[in-house]
Amino acid sequence: MNYEVPERLRWLAAIAWRLVVVGAAVFLVWQVLQRISVVVIASVLALFPASLLWGPVKALKRRGWRPLLATWAVFLGAAVIAVGVGFVVIPALIQGLEPLGDDLATAYDDLRSWLTEGPLGLSPQQIDNYVDTFLEQLQSQLGGLGSGVLSGAVAVFEVITGFILALIVAFFILKDGDRVAAKLVDRLSPTMADQVRRGGRVAWATLNRYVKGLALVGLVDATAIAIGLLILDVPLVAPLAILVFVGAFLPVIGAFTSGLFAVAVAGVNGGLTDALIVLAIVVAVQQLEGDVILPLIFGRTMQLHPLVILLAIAVGGVAFGIAGAFLAVPIAAVVIAVNQELSPEPEKSLLNLAQTIG
């Protein structure tokens, strides 16, 4: 008895086995990246300082400086600036850490009392379970920089190794990146070479603009919140402003989350009214950032829908922990910008989808 397989079933089977092959390839790549995550993350992180220092190095090369000398000059100049900023910022942060910790501990005790004695009526055991679960999840996320949960000397070793590797990679990108890229492009067909040049130029410009833009956004957020704290006479303005600045490098949620520390400190020292006012300031700054500052700095090519940003952060966090969450958004922005540049139909590119999804 002959039985003919329906056309639709044959079509689904063809799609299914192709999906299995693609899924297996993705899984294999995923496993490899997980095992060399320190190298992968360090190499990607190296692109950030390299993109910032590329302009000065290129300018010196055009003036006739040898690549090695130009790279060392810019590298050492950037190190001097970083050390100078550190001498100003780090003492203020260290000085405020202990009182900040005390205020946050007091705020936690107040919140715990409200959860047990307030309308929710939670038991101390329930709160402890929730806190333990949160800490376990946070610890597992911090393990994204290496193989599993990092602790003690292993964590320090991997962080130092990754930092040194990132500096070395950034140095050689600045010194030889243009020549290596030119030799690679010369091996491609004219059509492919043109696409690689265009895509690389857009990717590099997008990354450079992203890093500079987020630094400026962090400065604006920290300044605005610091002014509000000074008006309300909230203590520990300097360390709180530094936390907000650092938090701004995690788009959408970073500045708001770090701003909640300011809310907690205001609540401990000034009461509920001051806490609510600071919360209103944080929310207002967040709205200003999303509706005015980000579009003004980044332009259309990086106006991604908040849902896209949150999903990118979530995927990066699951894959590589805290570092992955930090790197996910710039990687997504670069991919989308390159797709927009190379797409034969820009109106159907990933950029339009990323701006309208949700």
NUDRENFI-28448 format. One record per residue (C-alpha): z, x, y negated. Coordinates in pm, 1 decimal. Layout:
BEGIN
z->Z, x->X, y->Y $
...
% end
This chain:
BEGIN
z->0.0, x->0.0, y->0.0 $
z->-115.2, x->155.8, y->-323.0 $
z->113.8, x->124.0, y->-620.8 $
z->-15.9, x->225.2, y->-960.0 $
z->239.8, x->370.1, y->-1201.3 $
z->231.4, x->176.6, y->-1528.8 $
z->82.8, x->363.7, y->-1823.2 $
z->397.0, x->321.5, y->-2029.3 $
z->612.6, x->470.6, y->-1752.1 $
z->379.7, x->773.0, y->-1719.3 $
z->401.7, x->819.8, y->-2095.6 $
z->782.9, x->804.6, y->-2089.7 $
z->796.1, x->1047.9, y->-1796.1 $
z->575.5, x->1295.4, y->-1983.2 $
z->800.1, x->1272.9, y->-2286.3 $
z->1113.4, x->1301.7, y->-2070.4 $
z->1023.2, x->1626.0, y->-1893.9 $
z->918.1, x->1784.3, y->-2221.7 $
z->1253.7, x->1685.4, y->-2371.9 $
z->1427.1, x->1843.2, y->-2069.8 $
z->1241.9, x->2172.2, y->-2127.0 $
z->1315.8, x->2171.5, y->-2498.9 $
z->1679.8, x->2082.5, y->-2433.5 $
z->1714.7, x->2367.2, y->-2183.0 $
z->1565.2, x->2612.2, y->-2432.4 $
z->1797.1, x->2492.7, y->-2708.3 $
z->2096.8, x->2518.9, y->-2475.1 $
z->2001.0, x->2874.4, y->-2374.7 $
z->1961.4, x->2981.8, y->-2738.3 $
z->2292.1, x->2812.4, y->-2820.2 $
z->2473.2, x->3006.7, y->-2547.7 $
z->2326.6, x->3337.3, y->-2663.9 $
z->2420.2, x->3270.2, y->-3026.1 $
z->2774.8, x->3174.3, y->-2925.2 $
z->2821.4, x->3505.4, y->-2745.1 $
z->2696.9, x->3710.9, y->-3039.5 $
z->2837.6, x->3482.2, y->-3307.2 $
z->3002.1, x->3770.6, y->-3496.9 $
z->2664.5, x->3944.0, y->-3532.9 $
z->2481.8, x->3621.5, y->-3620.1 $
z->2732.8, x->3509.9, y->-3883.3 $
z->2761.7, x->3857.4, y->-4035.3 $
z->2382.5, x->3886.5, y->-4060.4 $
z->2349.8, x->3547.5, y->-4229.0 $
z->2639.4, x->3621.5, y->-4464.2 $
z->2466.0, x->3945.4, y->-4562.2 $
z->2181.8, x->3742.4, y->-4712.0 $
z->2414.6, x->3602.3, y->-4981.5 $
z->2501.8, x->3928.5, y->-5159.9 $
z->2152.0, x->4059.3, y->-5088.1 $
z->1993.6, x->3762.0, y->-5263.6 $
z->2218.3, x->3814.3, y->-5567.4 $
z->2154.0, x->4188.4, y->-5590.3 $
z->1783.8, x->4173.0, y->-5506.7 $
z->1675.7, x->4131.8, y->-5869.3 $
z->1858.3, x->4440.1, y->-6006.8 $
z->1745.0, x->4656.7, y->-5713.3 $
z->1385.8, x->4543.0, y->-5754.9 $
z->1399.7, x->4613.2, y->-6129.3 $
z->1519.2, x->4970.7, y->-6066.2 $
z->1247.2, x->5025.3, y->-5806.3 $
z->985.8, x->4915.6, y->-6058.5 $
z->1121.0, x->5175.2, y->-6301.9 $
z->1047.2, x->5445.8, y->-6046.1 $
z->1385.3, x->5475.7, y->-5877.4 $
z->1376.6, x->5566.8, y->-5510.0 $
z->1484.0, x->5272.2, y->-5286.0 $
z->1793.1, x->5453.6, y->-5158.8 $
z->1912.4, x->5551.0, y->-5506.8 $
z->1841.8, x->5207.2, y->-5653.7 $
z->2029.4, x->5034.1, y->-5372.7 $
z->2331.5, x->5262.8, y->-5397.5 $
z->2346.1, x->5225.1, y->-5776.8 $
z->2344.3, x->4844.4, y->-5761.3 $
z->2579.6, x->4835.7, y->-5462.5 $
z->2837.3, x->5056.4, y->-5632.7 $
z->2802.9, x->4863.4, y->-5960.2 $
z->2865.5, x->4535.8, y->-5778.0 $
z->3166.1, x->4691.2, y->-5599.6 $
z->3317.0, x->4801.2, y->-5931.7 $
z->3274.7, x->4450.2, y->-6074.8 $
z->3424.3, x->4291.8, y->-5760.3 $
z->3724.3, x->4525.7, y->-5771.5 $
z->3775.8, x->4452.8, y->-6141.2 $
z->3770.9, x->4078.8, y->-6081.6 $
z->4006.7, x->4128.2, y->-5788.8 $
z->4260.2, x->4309.7, y->-6006.6 $
z->4266.7, x->4005.7, y->-6234.1 $
z->4253.3, x->3727.0, y->-5976.6 $
z->4450.4, x->3857.5, y->-5679.4 $
z->4780.3, x->3927.0, y->-5862.4 $
z->4777.0, x->3576.7, y->-6013.4 $
z->4708.2, x->3429.0, y->-5671.0 $
z->4976.8, x->3633.3, y->-5494.6 $
z->5230.9, x->3557.8, y->-5764.4 $
z->5173.7, x->3186.4, y->-5724.6 $
z->5160.4, x->3171.0, y->-5345.4 $
z->5534.9, x->3148.4, y->-5283.9 $
z->5611.5, x->2874.3, y->-5540.8 $
z->5290.6, x->2697.6, y->-5438.6 $
z->5406.0, x->2702.7, y->-5077.4 $
z->5745.8, x->2567.3, y->-5177.3 $
z->5588.6, x->2282.5, y->-5375.2 $
z->5351.1, x->2195.2, y->-5091.9 $
z->5642.2, x->2196.1, y->-4845.3 $
z->5833.1, x->1959.7, y->-5072.8 $
z->5526.6, x->1737.1, y->-5105.0 $
z->5492.6, x->1730.9, y->-4726.1 $
z->5857.4, x->1631.3, y->-4686.0 $
z->5811.3, x->1351.9, y->-4940.7 $
z->5499.0, x->1229.0, y->-4761.6 $
z->5678.1, x->1241.3, y->-4427.4 $
z->5964.2, x->1035.6, y->-4568.3 $
z->5721.9, x->776.7, y->-4704.4 $
z->5541.9, x->752.3, y->-4370.5 $
z->5866.1, x->688.5, y->-4184.4 $
z->6051.8, x->475.8, y->-4441.9 $
z->5753.9, x->309.6, y->-4609.7 $
z->5529.9, x->20.3, y->-4501.1 $
z->5362.7, x->214.8, y->-4218.9 $
z->5692.6, x->266.8, y->-4037.6 $
z->5577.6, x->563.6, y->-3828.5 $
z->5828.4, x->742.3, y->-3611.7 $
z->5896.8, x->1115.7, y->-3657.0 $
z->5755.4, x->1172.9, y->-3308.1 $
z->5425.2, x->1009.3, y->-3400.2 $
z->5396.1, x->1221.3, y->-3714.8 $
z->5469.6, x->1538.3, y->-3515.4 $
z->5200.7, x->1445.2, y->-3264.2 $
z->4944.5, x->1388.9, y->-3540.8 $
z->5035.1, x->1720.5, y->-3706.2 $
z->5017.3, x->1909.4, y->-3374.8 $
z->4676.2, x->1760.4, y->-3300.1 $
z->4546.6, x->1855.9, y->-3644.1 $
z->4675.6, x->2212.3, y->-3611.4 $
z->4518.5, x->2248.6, y->-3266.6 $
z->4181.3, x->2132.2, y->-3400.3 $
z->4208.2, x->2366.8, y->-3697.7 $
z->4295.7, x->2657.3, y->-3471.0 $
z->3996.8, x->2583.1, y->-3247.8 $
z->3769.8, x->2577.5, y->-3554.5 $
z->3899.7, x->2915.9, y->-3664.4 $
z->3796.3, x->3038.5, y->-3321.6 $
z->3433.1, x->2987.5, y->-3419.4 $
z->3407.7, x->3344.9, y->-3546.8 $
z->3434.8, x->3485.6, y->-3196.7 $
z->3497.9, x->3390.8, y->-2839.1 $
z->3738.6, x->3102.5, y->-2840.7 $
z->4070.1, x->3094.9, y->-3023.8 $
z->4130.1, x->3412.1, y->-3216.0 $
z->4473.1, x->3559.1, y->-3259.8 $
z->4643.7, x->3868.8, y->-3386.9 $
z->4459.3, x->4198.2, y->-3361.7 $
z->4146.8, x->4034.9, y->-3215.3 $
z->4100.9, x->3818.7, y->-3522.9 $
z->4157.5, x->4111.0, y->-3759.6 $
z->3917.8, x->4332.0, y->-3563.4 $
z->3640.6, x->4072.9, y->-3558.4 $
z->3679.1, x->3991.1, y->-3928.5 $
z->3668.9, x->4361.0, y->-4025.4 $
z->3375.2, x->4423.6, y->-3792.7 $
z->3183.9, x->4126.9, y->-3932.0 $
z->3255.3, x->4232.4, y->-4291.6 $
z->3136.5, x->4589.9, y->-4236.4 $
z->2829.4, x->4470.0, y->-4047.8 $
z->2744.5, x->4224.7, y->-4327.6 $
z->2763.1, x->4504.3, y->-4587.1 $
z->2539.7, x->4730.3, y->-4376.5 $
z->2282.0, x->4456.0, y->-4319.9 $
z->2283.2, x->4365.0, y->-4690.7 $
z->2233.7, x->4732.4, y->-4783.7 $
z->1928.6, x->4774.8, y->-4562.8 $
z->1780.7, x->4442.6, y->-4672.1 $
z->1798.0, x->4562.6, y->-5032.3 $
z->1666.7, x->4909.2, y->-4947.8 $
z->1387.1, x->4830.8, y->-4701.7 $
z->1351.3, x->4452.4, y->-4690.1 $
z->1035.2, x->4432.2, y->-4900.5 $
z->857.4, x->4707.9, y->-4707.4 $
z->953.9, x->4568.9, y->-4365.8 $
z->843.1, x->4219.4, y->-4468.5 $
z->510.0, x->4353.4, y->-4597.6 $
z->440.3, x->4536.6, y->-4269.8 $
z->526.3, x->4228.4, y->-4065.0 $
z->300.5, x->4006.3, y->-4276.0 $
z->11.5, x->4253.7, y->-4244.7 $
z->13.4, x->4196.7, y->-3868.7 $
z->-49.1, x->3822.9, y->-3906.3 $
z->-368.8, x->3629.0, y->-3955.3 $
z->-461.8, x->3554.8, y->-4319.5 $
z->-360.1, x->3189.3, y->-4288.9 $
z->-30.4, x->3264.3, y->-4120.0 $
z->38.7, x->3552.3, y->-4360.1 $
z->-6.8, x->3321.0, y->-4658.1 $
z->234.6, x->3067.2, y->-4509.8 $
z->493.9, x->3334.7, y->-4431.8 $
z->470.2, x->3476.1, y->-4784.7 $
z->506.6, x->3133.9, y->-4944.9 $
z->787.4, x->3028.9, y->-4712.8 $
z->974.8, x->3356.8, y->-4753.6 $
z->943.9, x->3347.3, y->-5131.7 $
z->1076.1, x->2990.8, y->-5147.6 $
z->1355.9, x->3062.6, y->-4897.7 $
z->1474.0, x->3367.3, y->-5090.2 $
z->1459.4, x->3188.1, y->-5425.6 $
z->1645.4, x->2888.2, y->-5282.5 $
z->1923.6, x->3103.4, y->-5139.4 $
z->1958.1, x->3296.8, y->-5465.8 $
z->1973.7, x->2976.7, y->-5668.0 $
z->2219.3, x->2821.9, y->-5422.9 $
z->2469.9, x->3108.0, y->-5444.7 $
z->2450.7, x->3135.1, y->-5824.0 $
z->2463.1, x->2756.9, y->-5861.3 $
z->2770.9, x->2710.5, y->-5645.1 $
z->2951.1, x->2990.0, y->-5830.3 $
z->2876.2, x->2813.7, y->-6159.1 $
z->2979.9, x->2475.9, y->-6013.4 $
z->3306.1, x->2628.6, y->-5889.6 $
z->3372.3, x->2776.1, y->-6232.4 $
z->3312.8, x->2439.9, y->-6402.3 $
z->3530.6, x->2253.3, y->-6149.4 $
z->3814.5, x->2504.5, y->-6175.1 $
z->3802.4, x->2509.6, y->-6555.4 $
z->3801.0, x->2130.1, y->-6588.5 $
z->4090.3, x->2081.5, y->-6347.2 $
z->4284.2, x->2371.6, y->-6503.2 $
z->4252.1, x->2210.2, y->-6848.2 $
z->4387.6, x->1884.4, y->-6708.9 $
z->4680.0, x->2064.4, y->-6545.5 $
z->4762.0, x->2248.5, y->-6867.6 $
z->4761.7, x->1923.6, y->-7067.0 $
z->5002.8, x->1768.3, y->-6817.8 $
z->5213.5, x->2086.8, y->-6813.7 $
z->5174.0, x->2122.2, y->-6436.9 $
z->5288.7, x->2465.5, y->-6313.4 $
z->5087.5, x->2711.8, y->-6100.7 $
z->4761.6, x->2648.3, y->-6288.8 $
z->4610.4, x->2989.7, y->-6204.2 $
z->4645.1, x->2976.2, y->-5821.4 $
z->4537.3, x->2611.0, y->-5816.0 $
z->4228.3, x->2688.2, y->-6024.8 $
z->4140.8, x->2975.6, y->-5790.4 $
z->4171.6, x->2744.6, y->-5488.9 $
z->3940.9, x->2489.7, y->-5655.0 $
z->3685.5, x->2762.4, y->-5734.2 $
z->3684.2, x->2885.6, y->-5373.8 $
z->3671.4, x->2530.4, y->-5240.7 $
z->3357.4, x->2457.2, y->-5442.8 $
z->3160.2, x->2680.2, y->-5206.3 $
z->3193.1, x->2403.0, y->-4946.6 $
z->2984.6, x->2129.7, y->-5114.5 $
z->3096.7, x->1765.6, y->-5148.0 $
z->3436.1, x->1808.5, y->-4978.2 $
z->3557.0, x->2156.5, y->-5072.9 $
z->3649.0, x->2111.6, y->-5439.1 $
z->3799.0, x->1768.3, y->-5374.8 $
z->4008.6, x->1891.0, y->-5081.3 $
z->4139.2, x->2192.0, y->-5273.2 $
z->4202.1, x->1963.4, y->-5570.9 $
z->4446.0, x->1766.5, y->-5356.3 $
z->4677.8, x->2069.6, y->-5366.7 $
z->4690.7, x->2022.9, y->-5744.0 $
z->4774.8, x->1656.3, y->-5689.6 $
z->5061.2, x->1752.9, y->-5457.7 $
z->5201.5, x->2008.4, y->-5703.2 $
z->5177.7, x->1757.4, y->-5990.9 $
z->5358.0, x->1497.4, y->-5781.7 $
z->5644.1, x->1732.4, y->-5694.5 $
z->5695.7, x->1856.0, y->-6051.0 $
z->5598.8, x->1553.2, y->-6260.7 $
z->5630.2, x->1251.8, y->-6037.8 $
z->5388.6, x->984.5, y->-5918.3 $
z->5231.3, x->923.8, y->-6261.1 $
z->5127.0, x->1287.1, y->-6306.4 $
z->4998.4, x->1297.8, y->-5947.2 $
z->4780.3, x->991.6, y->-6005.0 $
z->4646.8, x->1135.6, y->-6332.1 $
z->4555.6, x->1465.4, y->-6161.4 $
z->4393.4, x->1271.4, y->-5877.2 $
z->4186.3, x->1081.5, y->-6133.4 $
z->4083.6, x->1412.7, y->-6291.2 $
z->3980.8, x->1554.5, y->-5952.2 $
z->3774.8, x->1243.6, y->-5870.6 $
z->3613.9, x->1248.8, y->-6217.9 $
z->3523.1, x->1615.9, y->-6181.9 $
z->3377.6, x->1544.8, y->-5838.2 $
z->3161.5, x->1265.3, y->-5981.3 $
z->3053.3, x->1487.5, y->-6269.9 $
z->2961.3, x->1758.2, y->-6022.5 $
z->2753.8, x->1529.1, y->-5802.1 $
z->2579.9, x->1327.7, y->-6073.9 $
z->2527.6, x->1584.3, y->-6351.2 $
z->2607.8, x->1946.1, y->-6269.0 $
z->2441.5, x->1984.5, y->-5928.5 $
z->2111.9, x->1814.3, y->-6028.1 $
z->2104.7, x->2015.8, y->-6351.6 $
z->2160.8, x->2349.5, y->-6176.0 $
z->1971.7, x->2303.1, y->-5851.2 $
z->1692.6, x->2070.2, y->-5954.5 $
z->1509.2, x->1836.9, y->-5721.2 $
z->1464.1, x->2081.7, y->-5434.6 $
z->1835.8, x->2077.2, y->-5348.0 $
z->1937.0, x->1723.0, y->-5434.1 $
z->2034.4, x->1641.0, y->-5076.9 $
z->2199.1, x->1315.2, y->-4985.3 $
z->2577.8, x->1358.4, y->-4935.0 $
z->2543.0, x->1230.3, y->-4578.0 $
z->2299.7, x->1514.2, y->-4500.2 $
z->2546.3, x->1767.1, y->-4644.6 $
z->2839.3, x->1623.7, y->-4449.4 $
z->2641.7, x->1619.8, y->-4123.8 $
z->2531.3, x->1980.2, y->-4180.5 $
z->2891.4, x->2086.4, y->-4241.9 $
z->3007.6, x->1899.5, y->-3931.0 $
z->2741.1, x->2054.5, y->-3707.2 $
z->2803.7, x->2403.1, y->-3845.5 $
z->3177.8, x->2362.1, y->-3799.5 $
z->3142.1, x->2250.0, y->-3437.9 $
z->2903.2, x->2535.2, y->-3359.8 $
z->3067.2, x->2828.8, y->-3538.4 $
z->3393.6, x->2706.8, y->-3689.2 $
z->3484.9, x->2758.4, y->-4054.5 $
z->3209.2, x->3015.4, y->-4111.4 $
z->2952.3, x->2779.9, y->-3961.9 $
z->3064.6, x->2497.4, y->-4188.8 $
z->3025.3, x->2726.4, y->-4490.2 $
z->2677.6, x->2846.8, y->-4387.0 $
z->2537.8, x->2513.4, y->-4269.9 $
z->2448.1, x->2369.9, y->-4611.8 $
z->2258.5, x->2672.8, y->-4749.3 $
z->2071.4, x->2704.3, y->-4419.6 $
z->1977.6, x->2335.2, y->-4435.5 $
z->1874.0, x->2373.8, y->-4800.1 $
z->1651.5, x->2672.4, y->-4718.2 $
z->1488.5, x->2496.6, y->-4422.1 $
z->1419.0, x->2185.8, y->-4628.0 $
z->1283.8, x->2386.0, y->-4924.1 $
z->1048.0, x->2583.4, y->-4697.2 $
z->931.4, x->2263.3, y->-4530.5 $
z->861.7, x->2112.7, y->-4872.9 $
z->658.5, x->2418.8, y->-4975.8 $
z->448.6, x->2435.2, y->-4658.9 $
z->411.6, x->2063.1, y->-4591.0 $
z->51.3, x->1935.6, y->-4626.2 $
z->198.1, x->1602.4, y->-4737.6 $
z->502.1, x->1677.3, y->-4959.4 $
z->583.8, x->1309.4, y->-4997.0 $
z->651.1, x->1298.7, y->-4620.8 $
z->847.1, x->1624.2, y->-4603.5 $
z->1206.7, x->1674.2, y->-4492.3 $
z->1311.2, x->1688.3, y->-4858.1 $
z->1227.8, x->1324.1, y->-4921.6 $
z->1403.4, x->1224.5, y->-4599.2 $
z->1712.1, x->1430.2, y->-4689.4 $
z->1727.5, x->1269.2, y->-5031.6 $
z->1699.0, x->910.6, y->-4910.7 $
z->1877.7, x->908.4, y->-4573.0 $
z->2185.7, x->691.4, y->-4555.1 $
% end
